[in-house]
């Protein structure tokens, strides 16, 4: 028997769970003055303190801050090492002086002081103590602090057999990972990206020609040193080429978190120059390759305050992450979302190149995207300003369920849902004609008013779970019963065919 057609206003149900930003979740960051001269003065002032003064200051610092950071001493040591080259007689500096100097070049940063928003969700393997019938998940969030710098945070939990959501206990600590340069780079891909960035010239051509097909960061540095001593090129052209090559290399790196710390402690904070002003709107997806291998990918936007750089995250376990630059003329926009598997041997990704329409891309190479086509243009009143995806689509037997967002009057963001053809996702089977979720009276206020937004969803036991942010300030869940949702989508598809409403619309097909 077909499911009854539930009124649209009753289709989506909000869960009572609300996740708020917590200002007490802090990391340590290097705090370096604007010039080495100032740094030298600070160091000299510390070295002029008596042993008792150093001991007292350090004791107070450890009392006030060590309980806020799991590895506080190591952080101070690391930041001391960043300025240790400014000390002429390093052997004369005591361990206490090193820690105190490190503290003067350290600052706390509250990663979610301003906002916690734009959640994504993926299913992961269950743990031994998870209840039968449960679905274990990992969620990512965009966290924003001072200076509007965005990072990625994580939470974990389960959806049980009753479809109730339970989060794992959240740690009081927040930790940044170890950072490593990529072990190797592909010279062909590196050259293509340099060309795409408009930075290719005779200097980069010679630099890359001297590198092997697969090279390391050290290989690149050594060849740059040789190039710097080559006087056959104009100095300005040489400097620009070297800076661009190093900028690109540093934009591709690896992160490693400690396994013995819970996932709620992990934060991916901007590392490279290309993302110095933020890592924005990660859309994670559980990707199953043709051989059954499972890997987790996320697209995100790196922002340096002036330009954006589309990036890809790759991880098997949410402990080790590869941060990789995406390439191709069609990955210059924002809001990309990868499909969870290949279709007819190709990777598929949703995107928005023009800031207005939903687009779709196909590629034989995960890292290169050269061709895109418009999937759909704004059709309904709630999306007349612009539309986009709400994360990677979810596969069901009837097609690809896609959460979409639309921007309407008063710059109000709403969520809706559509169904794409399983074998040809450029074909839209049906759409919900109105938002399934709009900001209510409690959700209007926030860092950015009148916004509900999502970066991913999953299905468990015939229910669609959509985590969403409201006001760019807090996060909740909305759920939809799959039979009721499909009944509405099938009803809408039948109406479209009967009324021939979209006979002239190239984005729909019977």
VENDA-V140240 format. One record per residue. RES is the residue in one letter. PHI is phi in degrees with one decimal (999 if undefined). BURIAL is 1 if it has 9 or more other C-alpha atoms within 8 Angstrom, else 0. Layout:
res | phi | burial
RES | PHI | BURIAL
RES | PHI | BURIAL
This chain:
res | phi | burial
X | 999 | 0
X | -69.2 | 0
X | -68.5 | 0
X | -65.6 | 0
X | -81.3 | 0
X | -74.4 | 0
X | -53.5 | 0
X | -54.7 | 0
X | -64.9 | 0
X | -103.5 | 0
X | -68.0 | 1
X | -103.8 | 1
X | -124.9 | 0
X | -77.0 | 0
X | -84.5 | 0
X | -79.5 | 0
X | -70.2 | 0
X | -128.9 | 0
X | -105.4 | 0
X | -109.0 | 0
X | -66.9 | 1
X | -123.6 | 0
X | -69.4 | 1
X | -81.0 | 0
X | -86.3 | 1
X | -126.8 | 1
X | -116.9 | 1
X | -99.5 | 1
X | -131.5 | 0
X | -61.0 | 0
X | -125.4 | 0
X | -111.9 | 0
X | -60.0 | 0
X | -72.6 | 0
X | -143.9 | 0
X | -64.1 | 0
X | -61.8 | 0
X | -65.6 | 1
X | -62.8 | 1
X | -61.5 | 1
X | -64.0 | 0
X | -62.5 | 1
X | -60.8 | 1
X | -63.5 | 0
X | -63.4 | 0
X | -66.1 | 1
X | -66.7 | 1
X | -85.3 | 0
X | -70.7 | 0
X | -73.0 | 0
X | -60.3 | 0
X | -66.1 | 0
X | -64.3 | 0
X | -61.8 | 1
X | -61.8 | 1
X | -66.6 | 0
X | -60.0 | 1
X | -68.2 | 1
X | -60.7 | 0
X | -64.8 | 0
X | -62.5 | 1
X | -64.8 | 0
X | -65.4 | 0
X | -82.2 | 0
X | -122.3 | 1
X | -64.7 | 1
X | -74.2 | 0
X | -90.3 | 1
X | -139.7 | 1
X | -63.6 | 0
X | -125.9 | 0
X | -65.2 | 1
X | -59.8 | 0
X | -63.1 | 0
X | -64.0 | 1
X | -63.8 | 1
X | -62.3 | 1
X | -62.9 | 1
X | -76.9 | 1
X | -63.5 | 1
X | -62.7 | 1
X | -70.6 | 0
X | -117.9 | 1
X | -62.1 | 0
X | -67.0 | 0
X | -86.5 | 0
X | -102.9 | 1
X | -73.6 | 0
X | -118.9 | 0
X | -66.4 | 0
X | -68.6 | 0
X | -85.6 | 0
X | -91.9 | 1
X | -75.2 | 0
X | -62.8 | 0
X | -67.2 | 1
X | -63.3 | 1
X | -61.3 | 1
X | -64.0 | 1
X | -67.6 | 1
X | -60.2 | 1
X | -58.0 | 1
X | -65.9 | 1
X | -69.3 | 0
X | -110.8 | 1
X | -131.0 | 1
X | -138.6 | 1
X | -85.4 | 0
X | -133.0 | 1
X | -86.0 | 1
X | -67.4 | 1
X | -124.2 | 1
X | -61.8 | 1
X | -91.4 | 1
X | -166.3 | 1
X | -134.7 | 1
X | -157.5 | 1
X | 50.2 | 1
X | -78.4 | 1
X | -124.5 | 1
X | -144.8 | 1
X | -140.0 | 1
X | -81.0 | 1
X | -127.3 | 0
X | -64.1 | 0
X | -67.0 | 0
X | -92.4 | 0
X | -58.6 | 0
X | -93.8 | 0
X | -72.5 | 1
X | -67.0 | 0
X | -59.2 | 0
X | 78.7 | 0
X | -87.8 | 1
X | -117.1 | 1
X | -82.1 | 1
X | -135.5 | 1
X | -122.3 | 1
X | -112.5 | 1
X | -113.2 | 1
X | -137.4 | 1
X | -90.6 | 1
X | -108.2 | 1
X | -129.2 | 1
X | -125.1 | 1
X | -53.5 | 1
X | 75.8 | 0
X | 59.5 | 1
X | -88.5 | 1
X | -101.6 | 1
X | -137.3 | 1
X | -111.5 | 1
X | -116.2 | 1
X | -134.4 | 1
X | -138.0 | 1
X | -136.4 | 1
X | 176.5 | 1
X | -135.4 | 1
X | -105.5 | 1
X | -82.9 | 1
X | -68.3 | 1
X | -93.2 | 0
X | 64.7 | 1
X | -92.9 | 0
X | -100.2 | 0
X | -131.2 | 0
X | -90.3 | 0
X | -66.8 | 0
X | -56.3 | 0
X | -91.5 | 0
X | -71.3 | 0
X | -81.2 | 0
X | -99.4 | 1
X | -133.2 | 1
X | -126.0 | 1
X | -94.9 | 1
X | -88.5 | 1
X | -72.0 | 0
X | -114.7 | 0
X | -129.4 | 0
X | -67.3 | 1
X | -54.9 | 1
X | -66.9 | 0
X | -157.3 | 0
X | -128.4 | 1
X | -89.4 | 1
X | -61.8 | 1
X | -63.1 | 0
X | -65.0 | 0
X | -61.9 | 1
X | -64.5 | 1
X | -62.4 | 1
X | -68.6 | 1
X | -59.8 | 1
X | -64.7 | 1
X | -61.8 | 1
X | -80.2 | 0
X | 72.5 | 0
X | -109.5 | 1
X | -78.4 | 1
X | -151.9 | 0
X | -63.1 | 0
X | -72.0 | 1
X | -64.7 | 1
X | -60.8 | 1
X | -68.8 | 0
X | -58.7 | 1
X | -71.8 | 1
X | -64.5 | 0
X | -85.7 | 0
X | -96.9 | 1
X | -70.9 | 0
X | -57.2 | 0
X | -120.7 | 1
X | -130.3 | 1
X | -101.6 | 1
X | -62.1 | 1
X | -65.0 | 0
X | -57.2 | 1
X | -62.8 | 1
X | -61.1 | 0
X | -64.4 | 0
X | -70.1 | 1
X | -66.8 | 1
X | -60.4 | 0
X | -63.2 | 0
X | -65.5 | 1
X | -62.5 | 0
X | -90.3 | 0
X | -92.4 | 0
X | -94.0 | 0
X | -83.0 | 0
X | -118.7 | 0
X | -58.4 | 0
X | -62.4 | 0
X | -64.5 | 0
X | -62.9 | 1
X | -67.8 | 1
X | -63.9 | 0
X | -62.7 | 0
X | -66.2 | 1
X | -66.1 | 1
X | -61.0 | 0
X | -68.3 | 1
X | -63.9 | 1
X | -69.8 | 0
X | -60.4 | 1
X | -67.6 | 1
X | -62.7 | 1
X | -74.0 | 1
X | -78.6 | 1
X | -118.9 | 1
X | -151.6 | 1
X | -126.8 | 1
X | -122.5 | 1
X | -137.0 | 1
X | -95.5 | 1
X | -79.0 | 0
X | -68.8 | 0
X | -82.5 | 0
X | -106.3 | 0
X | -67.6 | 0
X | -65.7 | 1
X | -68.8 | 1
X | -85.6 | 1
X | -84.5 | 1
X | -134.7 | 1
X | -94.6 | 1
X | -99.1 | 1
X | -50.7 | 1
X | -116.5 | 0
X | -84.8 | 1
X | -61.6 | 1
X | -66.5 | 1
X | -118.0 | 1
X | -60.7 | 1
X | -104.0 | 1
X | 144.2 | 1
X | -111.3 | 1
X | -113.7 | 1
X | 54.8 | 1
X | -67.9 | 1
X | -112.7 | 1
X | -83.5 | 1
X | -143.6 | 1
X | -86.0 | 1
X | -102.6 | 1
X | -108.1 | 1
X | -78.6 | 1
X | -60.2 | 0
X | -89.9 | 0
X | 90.6 | 0
X | -65.3 | 0
X | -103.2 | 1
X | -140.6 | 1
X | -107.5 | 1
X | -118.3 | 1
X | -145.4 | 1
X | -93.8 | 1
X | -149.6 | 1
X | -108.2 | 1
X | -86.6 | 1
X | -132.4 | 1
X | -107.7 | 1
X | 100.1 | 0
X | -129.4 | 0
X | -127.4 | 0
X | -108.2 | 1
X | -134.5 | 1
X | -68.8 | 1
X | -129.2 | 1
X | -124.6 | 1
X | -104.7 | 1
X | -130.4 | 1
X | -152.2 | 1
X | -99.2 | 1
X | -141.4 | 0
X | 62.0 | 0
X | -112.0 | 1
X | -109.9 | 1
X | -126.5 | 1
X | -103.6 | 1
X | -106.3 | 1
X | -128.1 | 1
X | -75.6 | 1
X | -82.7 | 1
X | -127.0 | 1
X | 116.3 | 1
X | -67.5 | 1
X | -97.9 | 1
X | -115.4 | 1
X | -97.7 | 1
X | -98.8 | 1
X | -118.4 | 1
X | 73.3 | 1
X | -86.4 | 1
X | -142.5 | 1
X | -82.7 | 1
X | -67.3 | 1
X | -77.9 | 1
X | -160.4 | 1
X | -73.1 | 1
X | -124.5 | 0
X | 54.0 | 0
X | 80.1 | 0
X | -119.3 | 1
X | -73.0 | 1
X | -130.6 | 1
X | -144.0 | 1
X | -86.7 | 1
X | -160.4 | 1
X | -144.3 | 1
X | -76.7 | 1
X | -107.8 | 0
X | 73.2 | 0
X | -137.0 | 1
X | -110.8 | 1
X | -80.5 | 1
X | -124.1 | 1
X | -136.3 | 1
X | -132.2 | 1
X | -127.1 | 1
X | -156.1 | 1
X | -80.8 | 0
X | -122.9 | 0
X | -58.2 | 0
X | -96.4 | 0
X | -129.4 | 1
X | -135.2 | 1
X | -104.6 | 1
X | -129.8 | 1
X | -142.6 | 1
X | -140.5 | 0
X | -67.3 | 1
X | -84.3 | 1
X | -165.3 | 0
X | -109.1 | 1
X | -51.8 | 1
X | -122.0 | 0
X | -104.5 | 0
X | -59.8 | 0
X | -72.9 | 1
X | -129.9 | 1
X | -61.8 | 1
X | -72.7 | 1
X | -165.2 | 1
X | -141.2 | 1
X | -167.1 | 1
X | -84.1 | 1
X | -111.7 | 1
X | 113.1 | 1
X | -66.3 | 1
X | -67.1 | 1
X | -111.6 | 1
X | -85.7 | 1
X | -133.3 | 0
X | -56.7 | 0
X | -81.8 | 0
X | 152.5 | 1
X | -102.5 | 1
X | -81.0 | 1
X | -124.3 | 1
X | -79.0 | 1
X | -119.8 | 1
X | -121.1 | 1
X | -134.0 | 1
X | -116.1 | 1
X | -119.9 | 1
X | -61.5 | 0
X | 61.1 | 0
X | 49.5 | 0
X | -85.5 | 1
X | -93.5 | 1
X | -130.4 | 1
X | -114.4 | 1
X | -143.6 | 1
X | -141.5 | 1
X | -140.2 | 1
X | -123.1 | 1
X | -104.8 | 1
X | -64.6 | 1
X | -66.3 | 1
X | -91.5 | 0
X | -135.0 | 0
X | -69.0 | 1
X | -75.8 | 1
X | -97.6 | 1
X | -89.7 | 1
X | -80.3 | 1
X | -161.4 | 1
X | -137.0 | 1
X | -78.8 | 1
X | -78.2 | 0
X | -131.6 | 0
X | -61.9 | 1
X | -86.7 | 1
X | -149.9 | 1
X | -127.7 | 1
X | -59.5 | 1
X | -90.8 | 0
X | -60.4 | 0
X | -82.6 | 0
X | -101.3 | 1
X | -67.1 | 1
X | -78.8 | 1
X | 162.3 | 1
X | -57.0 | 1
X | -127.2 | 1
X | -64.5 | 1
X | 64.3 | 1
X | -129.1 | 1
X | -120.3 | 1
X | -154.1 | 1
X | -136.2 | 1
X | -124.2 | 1
X | 164.9 | 1
X | -153.6 | 1
X | -147.4 | 1
X | -113.9 | 1
X | -139.9 | 1
X | 49.2 | 0
X | 65.1 | 0
X | -132.4 | 1
X | -91.4 | 1
X | -104.9 | 1
X | -119.5 | 1
X | -73.8 | 1
X | -146.2 | 1
X | -102.9 | 1
X | -125.1 | 1
X | 62.6 | 1
X | 50.9 | 1
X | -131.7 | 1
X | -148.7 | 1
X | -128.8 | 1
X | -141.0 | 1
X | -129.2 | 1
X | -126.8 | 1
X | -127.3 | 1
X | -135.2 | 1
X | -70.2 | 1
X | -61.7 | 1
X | -59.8 | 0
X | -68.0 | 1
X | -64.1 | 1
X | -65.7 | 0
X | -61.3 | 1
X | -66.5 | 1
X | -65.5 | 1
X | -66.3 | 1
X | -61.1 | 0
X | -64.9 | 1
X | -64.7 | 1
X | -64.4 | 0
X | -62.8 | 1
X | -62.7 | 1
X | -65.9 | 1
X | -64.9 | 0
X | -89.4 | 0
X | 53.1 | 0
X | -65.9 | 0
X | -117.0 | 1
X | -59.7 | 0
X | -102.1 | 0
X | -96.2 | 0
X | -69.6 | 0
X | -90.6 | 1
X | -122.6 | 1
X | -144.3 | 0
X | -70.3 | 0
